[in-house]
Amino acid sequence: MGKKETAFNDIVRKMRKEIFGKGPERVFTHFVDNMAITTMYGILTPTEKFIAQSQEGKKVIHTARTEMIRDIYKQKIPEGMEEIVGSKLLHLFSDAKIEEDMAVSVFIFEKTIE
């Protein structure tokens, strides 16, 4: 993994920690054209794991982990993210697989990431 990917991962981890109180245990980012595809493992807090024991709880956690993160990125792009990739963030697609304790985010930028 290169320095750019590592720096991007650090920003994603820090943002998630600020929002949810716990950052992902492992983060991997791959740059493809104008996209940063980030996979995160070990995302759930102990409280979320407890809540996720029921189907309704899984839905609540999934909604919080996907819609909330998209809304927050719309309001404020994490400091340094656009500088690392040299382009403006246009869109964020995010989903979580609660049963697997993982999430994937696809960041779409204005220009190709070099």
ZIZI-V135765 format. One record per residue. N is the residue number from 1. RES is the residue in one small letter. PHI is phi as a letter, one per 20 degrees, with the letter a starting at -180 (* if undefined). OMEGA is omega in radians with two decimals (none if undefined). D_CENTER is the distance of its C-alpha to the mean C-alpha in Angstrom with 2 decimals. Layout:
# ZIZI-V135765
N|RES|PHI|OMEGA|D_CENTER + N|RES|PHI|OMEGA|D_CENTER
This chain:
# ZIZI-V135765
1|m|*|-3.11|17.63 + 2|g|e|-3.13|18.57 + 3|k|f|-3.12|18.30 + 4|k|f|3.12|16.11 + 5|e|f|3.14|13.43 + 6|t|f|3.12|13.88 + 7|a|f|3.11|13.70 + 8|f|f|3.11|10.47 + 9|n|g|3.14|8.97 + 10|d|f|3.11|10.81 + 11|i|f|3.14|9.48 + 12|v|f|-3.13|5.74 + 13|r|f|-3.12|7.55 + 14|k|f|-3.14|9.97 + 15|m|f|3.14|8.17 + 16|r|f|3.12|6.79 + 17|k|f|3.12|10.36 + 18|e|f|-3.08|11.98 + 19|i|f|-2.98|10.75 + 20|f|d|-3.13|11.24 + 21|g|n|3.12|13.67 + 22|k|b|3.06|12.09 + 23|g|e|3.10|9.41 + 24|p|f|3.12|8.67 + 25|e|f|3.12|12.03 + 26|r|c|-3.13|11.26 + 27|v|c|3.10|8.75 + 28|f|c|3.12|10.19 + 29|t|c|3.03|9.97 + 30|h|c|3.08|12.84 + 31|f|e|3.11|14.26 + 32|v|c|-3.10|16.40 + 33|d|l|-3.13|18.56 + 34|n|d|-3.09|16.58 + 35|m|d|2.93|13.18 + 36|a|d|-3.13|10.40 + 37|i|d|-3.04|9.21 + 38|t|d|3.10|6.55 + 39|t|d|-3.08|7.46 + 40|m|c|3.13|6.94 + 41|y|c|-3.13|10.23 + 42|g|m|-3.03|11.88 + 43|i|e|-2.98|9.40 + 44|l|e|3.02|12.35 + 45|t|f|3.07|14.84 + 46|p|g|3.12|18.51 + 47|t|f|3.12|19.18 + 48|e|f|3.10|16.55 + 49|k|f|3.11|18.08 + 50|f|f|-3.14|21.44 + 51|i|f|-3.06|20.65 + 52|a|f|3.11|19.22 + 53|q|f|3.08|22.69 + 54|s|d|3.11|23.85 + 55|q|f|3.12|22.90 + 56|e|f|3.11|22.70 + 57|g|f|3.10|20.47 + 58|k|f|3.13|18.01 + 59|k|f|3.14|18.03 + 60|v|f|-3.13|17.51 + 61|i|f|3.14|14.48 + 62|h|g|3.13|12.98 + 63|t|f|3.14|13.82 + 64|a|f|-3.06|12.45 + 65|r|f|-3.11|9.02 + 66|t|d|-3.10|8.92 + 67|e|f|-3.11|11.48 + 68|m|f|-3.11|10.94 + 69|i|f|3.10|7.45 + 70|r|f|3.13|9.08 + 71|d|f|-3.12|12.16 + 72|i|f|3.13|11.05 + 73|y|f|3.06|9.76 + 74|k|f|-3.12|13.12 + 75|q|f|-3.05|14.99 + 76|k|b|3.07|13.80 + 77|i|f|-3.11|11.96 + 78|p|g|-3.12|11.15 + 79|e|g|3.08|14.40 + 80|g|n|-3.07|15.00 + 81|m|f|-3.11|12.18 + 82|e|f|3.12|14.78 + 83|e|f|-3.12|17.43 + 84|i|f|-3.09|15.90 + 85|v|e|3.11|15.79 + 86|g|m|-3.10|18.85 + 87|s|b|-3.13|17.87 + 88|k|e|3.08|16.82 + 89|l|f|3.13|13.55 + 90|l|d|-3.04|14.96 + 91|h|b|3.01|12.49 + 92|l|c|3.02|8.97 + 93|f|d|-3.08|9.05 + 94|s|b|3.07|6.79 + 95|d|b|-3.13|8.61 + 96|a|c|3.03|9.24 + 97|k|d|-3.00|12.46 + 98|i|f|-3.12|13.79 + 99|e|f|-3.10|16.88 + 100|e|e|-3.13|15.20 + 101|d|l|-3.13|12.76 + 102|m|b|3.10|9.86 + 103|a|b|3.06|6.89 + 104|v|c|3.04|6.41 + 105|s|c|3.06|4.96 + 106|v|d|3.13|8.09 + 107|f|e|3.13|8.86 + 108|i|d|-3.13|12.64 + 109|f|d|-3.09|14.80 + 110|e|f|-3.06|18.50 + 111|k|d|3.05|19.93 + 112|t|f|3.12|19.75 + 113|i|e|-3.11|17.89 + 114|e|d|none|20.65
